[in-house]
Amino acid sequence: MKKWNWLIALLVYILVVAQYLYVAAATPPVQVKVQPGENGQVIVESVASGYWGDGRLQVGDRIVEVDGKDPEQHYTVRHYGWLERVHEITVIKPGMETQTLQVQRLPIGEALSPLFAPLAAAILFLIFAILLRIYAYRDPSSFWLAVFFLFTGAAYLGGYTVNRLEPIGTLLFEFVFLMVPIAFIHFMNRYLGRFGERLANKSWMIFFYVCMVFHVGVTAIRELVDRNLLTWESPLFTVFFALPNIFAVLRLIQKYRKHRSDDLNSLFKLTLIAHTLAFSPFIFLYSIPRLFGFPLISVGAATAFLLTLPVIYLYMLLTRRIFDVGFVLNRFLYYAAIAIVPSAIMALLGAWMVRSEHFDQVGMVRLFLVFYLIIVVLLFVKEFLDRNLRKTGKNRLSSVGSFERFSHHVSRVMKREDLERALEQEIESTIKVSALAFTNWEPSMDEVDIDVLEKQERHRLAQVLREKAEQLVPGVVLSLPRGICLVIGNKDSQVYLLWLDDKANHTRYNPDERNWLSTLANYSAIVFENLYLIQGLIGNLEEEMNKQGDTPSWVLRLIFNLSENERRRLASDLHDSALQDQIIWLRRLETAILDYEMPQALNTELERIKEGLLDVIHQIRETCNELRPPLLMEMGLIQAMEQLFMEAQMRTDYTVEFEAAGSTEVLDDEQTLAIYRITQELLRNASKHAEASRVYIYLATNGEQFIYQYRDNGVGMNEEDAADSFSHMGLAGIKERVRSFEGTFTWRSKPGAGMQAEIMLPLRGKI
C-alpha cells in the first residue's frame, strides 16, 4: 500500500506540473485589460509592460474579434475582463483601419525562460521526494514529508502560471498552496510520534481541511460560474494559509518551552530556527523594508530562503539525527556579537574613504591598512575572550578539568575493566548518550558484538568498519550509520573499540565533543597499551617461573621495590592527611579547653580525649616512620639502625647489642633498605615470638660479601615445626628478600636455646 501511495503522489505531481507547463507554453502572456464597448466590441483599458501586448496594443484600441469570434464571448474577456490565451486579435486603432494581429506561440525555451527559477525549484523538490523514497521509505513520516515537498514545488510553479487566467490551473494552485502547511503538520505528527508527541490533534486537522475545502469550493464557483459571486472570499485565501502556519509555529514554541530542559530540546529548537530562517528574510529584509521603498534583498532572494525548511527536514529524516543546534547557535551568536563593532567601524571608514575626493591608489592602501589593523585587533580580542570563557568554565569540553579528572582515575587503573569503568563514567558525566559498549572486532567478523543493536545494524556496522579498516588506529573517532566509535587500542588483528550510540537529544556530535572524545581515546590508548605490555610481561614471567621452578631474583627485587614504593606513598598519605587532621583537631581542642569555662567533669573528659588524640598522633607518626625510615639514606645504615634499636628498647623489655666492623657504604640503596627491613622483622620476631631479653646484631664485610649476624636468647623453636608455621612467615619473607639479591640466609633454633641467623649478601660490584 505504501508503494502505491508514493506512485500516486508522484503521478499527481507530474500531472500538475505538466498542466502548468502546458498553460505556460500554449500562448505567450498578453496581459491586456479590457472593458465593454459598443456593438459587442471591447476597449483596451491598460497594457502591462513587458508582455506580448506591450507595443502592439494601446489604450483606447477597439477589439472587434478574438479568434474569429465576438470578443465578449471569449472566456477570459467575459469572465475576468482581461485579454489572455488568444491566437488572433482583430483591432481597430484610432484613426486607422482594421488590423489583425497574430499571437504566435513562442519557442519552447523562450516560453519557459520566465519559469526557470520555479521550474528548478519544482525539480529540486521532486528530487527530494525521490531521495526519501529511496533511503527512508520505511519511516512512516517520510511519505508526508515527500507530499510536503511536492506541494511546495507545485506551489512554487503554480504561482508563476496563475496569471494566465486558466480556472483549472488557478484551482490547482490554491489547493496545493493551502495544502503546504497541512502536509507539514501531518509530517510533524508522524515524526514526533516516535517521541510520544503530536503537533496537532484530529480536531485541528479536520478544521484545517474544512477551511481548505471551503476555500477551493468557493473559488471553483467564482472561476467556473461568475467572478462577481462571493467576492468577500478573496481575503480568506491569505487567512486560511496563515492559520495552520501560525498554529504550527505557536505549537512548536509551546513544545520547545515544554521540553527545553530534556532531550527533545534540540529537536524543537532546530524546527523553530528552520522556520525563522525560512520566513524571516522575506518578512524583515523584503516585505517590511519594501513598505518604505527600499527592500534590502530581491523577492527572488527572499523566497530562496524558503528552501531552508525542506532541506533541514530532509536532513533530519535521512540521518535520523540532527546537528547540535545549540553548539552552532552559541558559536554564531558569539561571533555575531564580536563582529558588530568591527563591522560598523569598517563600514563607516569605507564610506568615508570612498566619498573622499582623494581616494586613489594611496587611498586604497590606507583602506587596506586600516581594515587589516581592525582584523588583527579583533583576533586578539577573540583570543582574550576565548581564554576567559575557558577559565570561567563556559565550555566544559575545552576546559582541562575533564582531562585532569580522567587522568587521575586512569592513573590507578590496573586492568582493562578499570579502564572501561573510568572511561564510561567520564563520558556519561559529560555527554548524555543513549548507550555505549566496549567490544573487540576484527575484519573476519560478520557482525559487531553490541547487544543493544539489532542484527541488521550489527552487520551494517561490521561492513562499515571493514571499509574503514585503514583508519582504525588508536585515538581515532569514526562516524557510523548509528553513533560513533572510539578506537582504544589494537592487538594483532583485533581492534578494541568503544561504541557510543546517538546522543539522547538526537543531535550529532559537535566538533568540540569529537575533539574531546578523541583526546580521551588517545589517553585510553596509552593506558591500554601499557596494560597490554604488563599482561604480556606477566605472561612471560609465569612462563619463566614455570620453567625455573623458583621466582627469579630480579622479579623478587622488583616486587620488593614496588612494595617499598607503596609503603612510601602510604606513609606520605598518612602524614599529609590523617596526621595533619589529627593535629588540627588537637589544637582546636586545646584552644577550647583554655578559652571556655566548663564544668569540671566535662573538662576532665576533654583532657582524656586530648590524651587519646596525642596517643593516636604518636601511633600515626610511628607507623609513618616504620613505613618510611626517616633519614635512612641521609644518616646511613648504622645510625639509622641505632635509632631503630633505641626506639625498640623503649617499647620492649629486651636490650640490643650492636657491633659494626667496617663500613656499610659498600651497600647500594636497595641493599641498605633491605638490611633495615630485615632488622625490623627480626626485632619484631624477638618481641612477639621469641620473648627474648637480649639481642645481638653484628655487621661486617670481607671485601666480596656483606655479613649480617643475628642472635637472641629467646624461647627458640623446632626448625621442623617452623617450616610450615604461618606465624613465622616473617622468616620466609627475609629469605625471599635476601634471595632477591642472590644472597644466602641461614638460621638455627632449638627450644630454649634462642635463635641464630646469618645473612651473606654479595656486594653489587662483585656480582
N, C-alpha and C positions, 0 to 999 in steps of 0.2 A: 504493500500500500504506500509506503514511504517513497518508493521508486516512482510510482505513478504520480504522486504529489509533485515531486521535483520535475518530472517531464511536463506535466500540465502547466506548472508555473512558468517554465522556460518557454513553452509553446505560446502561452498567452502573451508573455513579454515580447517575443519575436513578432507576433501578430500586431501588437500595439505599436511597436517601433516601425514595422513595415507600413502601417496605416499612416503614421506621422510622416514618414519619408515620402509616401505617395502624394500626400496632400502638399508637401513642400515642393516636390519636383513636378507636379502636374502642370502648373502655370506659375509664372512669376507673380509676386505680390504686386497688386495695382495700387491699393491704399488711396482710393478716391472716395470722398464723402459726397453724397448727392442728396437733393431734396426734390419733391414732386414739382413738376411744371405744368404747362398747358398741353392739351391734346395728347396725353399719355407720355409726354416727354419728361425727362428729369434734368435738373440743372446741377452742374458741378459746384459744390459749396466750398470744398477745400481739397488740396492735393498735398499728401505727405511727401516731404523731400526724401530723396534717396531711393525711391521705389520706381516702378515702371511708369506710373502716371506722371511723375515729375518731368516737365519739359514737353510732354505730349498733350496733356490736358491742362486747361487753365480754368480759373474760377469764372463762372458765367457761361461756359460752354454748355450747349444743349445736346443731350444724348438722345437720339431718336430710336436706335436699335442696339440691342445687345444679343449677340449670337443669332442675328436674324429675327429676333422677336421684340415685342414691346418691352422696353426696359423695366417697366413696373411689374412685369411678370417674372423677371429674373429673381431667383431666390434671395440672394444677398441684398439686392436693392429693396425688395419688398419686405424682407424680414429684419434687416439690420440698418438699411439706409446707407449702405456702402457698396461700392462697385468692386467686386472681387470674384476670382475664379471665372474669368471670362476668356474667350478666344478671339472675339471680333467685336469691335465697337464702331457704330456709325454716329458721328458727331457733327453738329453744325456750329461752327465757330463764329463769333461776332464779325459781321461784315465779310464773311467768306462763304463759299459754297460748302455743300456737304462733303465730309471726308470720312473715309473708312480706315480704321486702324486695326492692324493685326497684332494680337498679343501672342507672340510666338514663344514656345517652350524654350527655356534656357538650356544650354548644355548641362549635363548632369553634375559636372564639377562645379560650374558657376552657380547652379541652383542650390547645391548643398553647402557651398562655402560659408554662408551665414550660420549653418548648423554645425560647423566644425567642432566648436567647444562643447555644446550639449551632446553631440553625437559621440565625441571622445569620452565624455562622462558616462554616457549610456553603455558604451562598450566596456569601459572600466568596471562599472557595476556588474555587468554580465560576467566579466572575468572573476570578480569577487564571488559571485554566486557559484560559478563552476568550481572554484577552489574549495568552497565549502562542501560541495557535493563530492569532491574527490577525497578530501582529507578529514572532514568532520561530519559525514553523513550519519554516523551512529549517534551523534549528540542530538537529543530531541529539540534543542533550541536552535540548531543550525538551519533548519528549514525556514523558520520565521525570520532569522537574520537574512537569509537569502531573499525572502519575499520583501523584506525591508529594503534591501539593496535594489531589487528590481523595480519596486515602486518609486524609489528615489531617482533611479536612472530614467524611468519613464516620465517622471515629473520634470526633470531637467529638460528633456527633449520636448515634451508637450508644451512647456512654457514658451518656446520659440515658434511653435506652429499654431497656437490657439488664435492668433490674429488673422488666420486665413478664413475665419468665419465659417468653419465646417462643423455642423452640430455634433456629429459623432465624435470628432476629434475633441471638441470642447467638453463633451460629457466624459470621455475617457480621461482627459486631463484633470478635470475636477475630481473624478473618482480616485485616480491614482494619487493625486496631491493630498486629498483628505485621508487616504489610507496610509500614508507615510508614518505619521505619529502612531496610528493604531497598530500597524505592523511592528513598530518599535516596542510598544507596550507589550504586545504578545511575546516578542523575543525576550524582553526583560523578565516577564513572568516565568517563562521556561528556564531561562538562565539562572535566575535567583532561586528557582525551585530546588536546585541541588544544595542550596544553603538554608533551606527551610523558610524562604521569604517570597513575597509576591509584591509586584508594583501596583497592581490594580485588581480588585475583586471582580466577580462576574457582573455585578450590578453596574459598575462603572463601564465595563466593556460594552454591555448592552446599550447604555446611554450613548456612548461614542458611535456605535454602529447606527443607532436610530438617527442621530444628528447627521451622519454621513448619508444615509439612505434618504432622509428627508430633503437634504440639500440637492442631491443628484436628481431626485424626483421632481422637485420644483424647477430645477434647471432644465430638465427634459421637457417640461410643459412650456417653458419660455422659448427654448430653442426650436422645438418641433411644432408648436401651436402658434403662439403670439408673444413677441417680445414685450408687448405692453402689459402683459398679465404678470401679477405677483412681483411688481417692481421693488417691493420692500425687501426682497430676498437677497439682493446683491451684497449688502454688508455682512450677511451671515456667513458667507464663504470664509472671510478672514476670521470671524469668531469661531466657527467650527474647526478651523485648522489650529487656531491658537489654544483652544480649550485643552485638548489632550497634551499639547506640548507644555503648557503651563502646569498642568496636572502632573506630568512626568517629572518636571524639574522640582516641583514642590515635594513630591513623594521621595525623590532622590535626596533632597535636603533633609527630609524627615528621617529617612533611613540612615543617612550619614550621622545625624545627631544621635540616633539610637545606638549606632554601632561604632561611635568614634573612639571607644576605649577597648574594642575587642578585635578579633582577627579579620572582620569584614570592613574595617576602617579604610584600608587602601582601595578596596573594590569600589565603594561608593564615592570616595574622594576622586578616583580616576574618572568615574562616569560624570561627576559634576564638572571636572576640569575639561573633559571632552566636549560637553555641551557649551561650556564657556568659550573654549577655543573655536568652536564651530559657529557660534552666533555673535560673539562679542565684536569681531571686526566689522560685520555687516551693520551692527547697531551703532557702535561708537566711532568707527572710522569712516563709515559711509553715510548712513541714514541721518544721524544727528548733525554731523558737520554739513551735510547737504542742505539742511534746513537754513543754514546761514550762508549758503552759496559757495562753500569751499570744501568739498569732500576730500578727505586725505588719501583715499585709495579709490580705484575704479570699482564699479559694480561687479565686473568680472573677477577682480582680485578678491573682493569681499565674499562672493559666493564660492570661490575656490576653497575657502576655509571650511566650508560645509563638508568637504571630503574628510576632514579630521574625524568626524563621527563614525562613518563606516570603517575607516582604516583601523581605528582603535578597537572597535568591537570585533572586527575580523581578527585582529591580532590576539585579543583576549580569548576568542573561541578556538583558534587554531593551536595556540600554545598552551591553553588551559591554565595559564598563569599570567600575571600582569607584572610589568616592571615596577620597581619600587618607586611609586609616585611621590611618596613623602621625601625620599632621598633627592629625587630630581627637583621637586618643588623647593625644597630648602636650599639646594645649590643655586637654583635660578633666582630665588628671592635674594640670596646673599650677594650674588654677582650683580643683580639688578640694582641693589642698594649701593654697592660700591661704585657702579658706573654712572650714577646720576650726576654727581658733581663734576667729574671729568668731562662727561658728555656736554653738559651745559657750558663749561669753560671753553671747550673746543669749538662748539657751535658759535659762541659769541666772538671768539677770536677769529674764526674762519670768516664769519660775516663781515667783521671789521676790516680784515685784510683784503678781502675780495673787493670791497667797496672803496678801498684806498686808491687814490689816483696813481700811486707809485707801485702798484702791485705788478712787478715784473719778475725776472728770474731771481733777483735778490729777495723779493718778497716771498717767492716760493721756498727758498732756502730757509728764510726766517720762519715761515709757517711749519716747515718740516721740523726744525729745531724745537720750536715751542711744543708741537704735538709730541715729539719724541721725549722731551723732558717731562711732560704731563704723564705719559705712559710709564716712564721709569719710576716716577714718584708713586703712581698708582700701584705698581708691582711691589714697591717697598711697603706701602700701606697694607696691601693684601697679605704679605708675609707676616707683618706685625699682627694683624687680626687673626690669621690662621694660628699663629703661635699662642696667642692669648685664649682663643677658643679651645685649643687642646689643653691648656693649663686649667681652664675652668671646667673641663670635662664635658663640653657640649657634644663632642663627637666621641662616643665611648669606644669606638673601634680604633681610632687613631691614637688614643692615649696609651701610654706604656703600662698602665695598671693591669690590664688583662694579661699581657705577656709576663709581667713580674709575678703575678699570681700563678699563672700556669707553670712558669719555670720553677717556682718554689715547690709546686706539687710534684712535678716530674723529677725533681732532684732526689726524691725519696722513693722513686719507682724501682722495684726490684724484679718485677716480672711483667709480662705483656698485659695481663689482666689489670694491673695497677695503672699502666699507661692508658688503656682503654677507658678506665673509670675516670681518670683525671681529664682526659680529652672530652669525654662525654659531658662531664659536669661543667666544664668551661664553656662549651658550645651552647648547652641548654640554658645556662645562666645569662647568655648574651643574646642569642637569636632563638626565636620561637620556631622550632622545626616540628613538622608533623611526626616524623620518625627518623631514626638513624640506626645503622647497623654496621658492624665490622665483619669483614669477610675476606677470605683468601680466594684468589682467582688465577687461573692460568688459561692460555689460549685453547687448550684441548677441551675445556669445559663448554657444554652446550647451554648452560644457564648459570646465572649467578645465585649463590645461596643466600637469598634475602627473603625471609618468611613473609614480610608484610606485602610483598609484591605478588601479583598473580603470575601464573605460569607463563603466559604470553609476554608479560613485561620482563620477566627474568630472562627469557630467550632473547628478547629485543635488546636488553641491557648487555648481555654477553656478546651479541653481534656488534654493538657499538664499541665495546671495549676491544674487540679483535681489530676493528677498523682503525682504532686509535692506539694500537699496541706500542708504536714507537714513541708515543707521548707519555707512556706510563712510567715516569721516573719519579723518585721520591720528592715530595713537596709540590707536585702539580695538582691543580684543581681543574677537573674536567666537567663540562656541562653535558647532561644526559637528557634523553627524552622525558624522564621524570627525575627531578632532583639533580644533584651533583655528586661527584665523588672526589675524595682526597686520597692521593697516593701516599701512604705512610712508609712503605718500605718494600723491598723485594728480596726474595731468597730463591736462588736458582731461577726456575721458570715461573715461580709463583709470585704474585703481586698482592701485597697486603693493603686493603682498601678500607676507607671509611665512607659509607654511602649516606648522604643526607637527603631526605625527602624534600619536596617543595615546602616552602615556609608556610606556617599556619595561616598567615594572612593572604596566601595565594599570590604573592609577589615574587619576582625574580630576585636572585641575589645581586645586590648592587655592587659597584666596584670596590667600595670600602670593605664590605663584608667579604668579598672574594680575596682581596689582599690580606685581610686579617686571617682568613682561613688558610691561605697559602703559607703565611708565616707560622701558624700553628702546625701545619703539616710538616714544614721544614724542621721545627723544633722536635716534633714527634719522630720524624725520620731519623734524626741523630740519636735519640734515645733508643728507638727500635734497633738501629744498627749496633749500638752498644750492647743492648740486651742479647742480640743475636750472637755477637762476639763472645759475650760472657757465657752464653749457653754452649757455644762451641768449645770454649776453654774448659768448662766444667765437664763436658763430654770427654775431652781429651784427658783430663785429669783422672776421671773414673776409669778410662781405658788403661792409662798408665799404672794406676793403683792396682787394677786387676792383674796386670802383668807382673808387677813387682811384689805384690802382697802387702807391703807396708807403704804408708804415706811418705812420699819423697820429702827430704829435709827442707827443700826450698818452699814446698807447699805449706809445711808446718810453720815455717818462718813467716810466710805471707799471712797465714791465719792469725798468728800471734800479733803481727803488725796491725792487722785490721782490728783485732781486739783492743790493742792499745789506743788506736785512733778513736775507737768508740768510747773507751774509758775517758780519754781527754775531752771528747765532745760532751759526754755526760757530766763530767766534773765542771766544765765551763757552764753548762746549762744550770746545774745546781747552784753554782756560785753566783751567777748573774741573775737568777730568777728567785728560787726558793730562799736562798740565804739572804739576799738583799731585802726581800719582802719581810722576812722574819725580823731583820734588824730594824726596818722602818716601823713595824708594829711594836717592837720592843721600845723604841724611842718614844712613840706616841703613848704607850702605857706608862713609861716613867714620867712623861710630862703630865699625864692625867693624875698620877699619884701625888705629884708635887704641887700642882696648881689648884686642885679641887679638894674642898673639905668633904669628908665622907665618914660614915660610921666606922668604928674600929674593926668590926667583923668584915666589912667589905674591903677595908684597907688591907687586912691580913690576907684575905682571899686573893686580892690583886697581887700582893707581894709573892704569894705562892705561884700564881700564874706567871709572874715575871721570872721567877727562878726556873720554872718549866721551860719558858722560852729560851733562857740562857742555855739550859741543857740541850735543847733542840738545836740551837745555833752551834754549840760546841760539837754536837754529833755530826751536823752537816759539814762543818769545817774538817772534822776528822775524816769523814767519808771523801771529801774532795781531795784531801792530802793523800789518802790511800789510793784513790783513782788516778791522781796525777801527782807523783812525788815532787814535792817542792824543791826547786833548785838542784835537782839531781845532776843535770848536765853542767850547771854552773859551779856547784860546790865540789863535784867529783864523787866517786862512789864511796870512798872511805868516810868522808864527812857526812854524806847522806845516810850511810848505814849507822854511824854513831848516833845521829839524830833519831833514827828509827829505833835503835836499841834503848835510848833514853826514854822515849815515849812508851815503848813496850813495857819497860820495867816499872813505869808509873802505873800502868793499868793491871799488871800481873804480879805474881809472887816470885818469879824466878829472876836470877841475875844472869847477865850476859858477859862472858869473857871474849874479847875480840882482839885478834892479832893479825896484822898485815905485814908480810915480808915482801918488800919490793913494791914497785909502783903498779897501780892499776890503769895507768894511762895507755897501756898496750891494748886495752879493750876499746872497741868502737862503741858507738851509741847504742846499737841494738843489743850487744852483749852486756853492756853496763846495765841497761834496763832489765835484761833477763836475769842477771845476778841479783838485782834489787828485788825483783818479783819472787825469785826463788827463796830469798831470805825471808820475805814477808810470809810466804807459805809455810816455811819451816818453823818460824816463830809462832804462827797461828796453830800449827800442829802441836808444838810443845806446850802451849797453853791449854788447848781444848782436849787433846787426847793423851799426850804423854804425862801430864801433870808433873812436869819437871820443875826442879828448884834451881838447876844450874844448866846453862847452855854455853857451849864453847864453839866459836867460829874462827876459822883460820883461812887467810888468803895468801897466795904466793904465785910466782911464775918461775918457770925453768927455762925461759928463752923460746920454747916452742909451744908450751901449753900454759893455760891459766888453771891453777889448782884451787879448789874450794872444798874445805873440810868442815863437817858439822858433827857435833857430839852433844848429847844431853844425858841426864841421869833419870829419865822418866821411867814409867812402868814397863815400857817395852811391849813387844807382841811377837806372836809366831809369824814368821815370814810366809808360811804356807797359808795361814788364815788371812793375811793381809792381801794376798793376791786377788781374791775375789770380794774383798770388802768394799762397799760403797763409801764407807766413812773415810777411806784412805785414797779417794780419787785425787786428792791433792798431790800425793806422791806420783801418781800416773801423769798428772799434768806437768810436774817437774821433769819427769823422764822425757816426755814429748818435747818440752821446751829445750832441754839440753840436746836432744837428738836433732832439733831443727838447725843447730849449729855444728852438727856432726861430732858432738862430744859424747862423753860416757857418764852415766850416773849409776853408782852402786850404793847399796845401803844394806846394813845388817842390824838385826834386832832380836833380842830374846826377852821373854817375860822377866821383869825385874832387873834387866840389865841395860835399860835405855836403848837408844838408837844411835848409830853412826852412819854417816853418809859422806860420799866423796864425789865431786864433780870435776871432770877434766875437760876443758874447752880448748880446742886448737886455736891459736891466735890467727886472725884473718890473714895476716901476711905470710903465714906458714902453711896455709891450707893447700 
